[in-house]
């Protein structure tokens, strides 16, 4: 690896007394940092570094701190250090404490296409099946569900329809802000004439123009763009394309991601000469040594409009390899590696494991249920123009995870581990109701969600859950959510697969003087409200009644109190700003979902130290997950998720505790 540049400009560099002690050595990277076992150099507090404006390295440190903290709410304090990390970051480099990297400096204002082509070749030639899957194309169409794949032929300058396997690129970008040309039933014939796209080039969105130019420069031929490859006014064509959108992006040899700007006219900075402004984020440290600020891709993406849109999530996640165009840099990312213009290429060395700003590059390696929870953590804060698309956007990902888990999904929830995915809460936000979807599922709420993650999920499902879940349709038919006899492909004997095998009944807990054995649903039932447009849940569990108090309005949380006014739990309220339900002063209905099994070191701090019913060691008391319900016309909806001490059940307001059949929408 070398940090030498081709810039022959003589150095006028000056280094402060502290920075000049770092033994840079262009001929012996990493600049002598191994000498004497030293890998880290203290540079003092940030204020000192800011004031040392005549030191080239100090100026670079300040830039690294600024660039890294854009879009981040944290505050960097304490002493700044410069640390050489030979096996991390962009192929090895200097890391600034709490900030980004210093790597090889580039000052060109256009993309080096040869280098980009080298990234693609390195991935295709050296990486594993995740980047280069082997598809069986002996039968059926190339994209299952599409008789033909419509593409832009950049050589002929028109649309073409292909039936067999082919190599193509796909464009992922932010729609909006442009009234450009679209494929419709009336424009289709014209757009399929050779040379048509050259004729209308001036009215194509800038991003599409640049993508066509890039495909040509990469010596590729075909490009898929949704606005030009799906007939926008043909419901059947649109539906067919949307249902296999995941396959379109997954089978593309490369995805072009237009992460810059917030309209289709933002373009791809770097494709055209002068189309991006290269800021002076490089400094000559010594003759022949130039360093530049290197920002991790995910830090750059975090505040961008592209990263806030729902539809771009699946396109980004399922693409096997992609070129990301940001305002002033181009990055390459595949399932194994991330490379950029501002770092030294160590091809084909996988390095995604060393980037910790987000879990997404590595999440595909996780167990499928953990993968899904992580995916939802990143997907749910994204915006949708049409809220009805929330499950449609995730359809391709869910289809893959359903195959991995050997489990059907119901309303975005895997049936084999239904209890686990019922336990979700807001993550750094409040949850608002999404109409048209069930409150029992994450898809019924707008806002970022976080899921319960048991240490041993199979063990927890067996020992800590008891509810037998049924789903009821608008026709009145009632079926098990999870019927293992109907899931013949589920490998019951293989405990690597998460799912219900056997269940323990609720039993005789708390010395209850009534039976808790009934779990079968009532088939004939009349509701006093219109049935929702999705299946409702029908099940039996224990209902208890408590009040809530000590509201924290900004976190939408409150204390749960038993009939003696003693705090016995904590609730996170959902839809807090949208309803007057929480203004009720009397007891509210909670239902027991499952045993709470978090490590006690992560316990909720809600006990009353002065009350003998919840003694000083109450952090060790067993707890329940509970759901707060609001009943409307004989059907309940979720209004919050909480935790209570198990012995609080015996201190319920009347009429509880009671074994009750629940109808949950």
Secondary structure, DSSP 8 states (H G I E B T S, - for coil): -----S----------TTGGGS---TTSTTTTTTGGG--EEEEEEHHHHHH-TT-HHHHHHHHHHHHHHTT------SEEEEEEETTSTTTSEEEETTS-EEEE----SS--HHHHHHHHHHHHHH--TTTS-----SSS-SSTT-SSEEEEETTTTEEEEE-S----EEEE----S-------TTTHHHHTSTTHHHHTGGGS-HHHHHHHHHHHHTT--EEE-HHHHS-TT-HHHHHHHHHTHHHHHHHSSEEEEE-SSSSTTS--TTSSTT-S-----EEEEETTEEEEEE--HHHHHHTSGGGGBSHHHHHHHH-SEEEEE-SS-EEEEESS-EEETTS---TT---GGG--S-SHHHHTTS-HHHHHHHHHHHHTTSB-SSGGGHHHHTHHHHHHHHHHHT--EETTEEGGGHHHHH-EEESSS--EE-TTS-TTSGGGEES-EEE---SSHHHHHHHHB----EEE-TTS-EEES--GGG-TTS-TT-TTS---S-----TTGGG-SS--------SS---SS---SS-EEEEEEEEEEEEEEEEETTTTEEEEE-TTS-EEEEEEESSTTT-SGGG--S-EEEEEEEEE-S-GGG------TT-GGG-TTGGGS-EEEEEEEEEETTEEEEEEEEEEEGGGGGG--TT-SEEEEEEE-
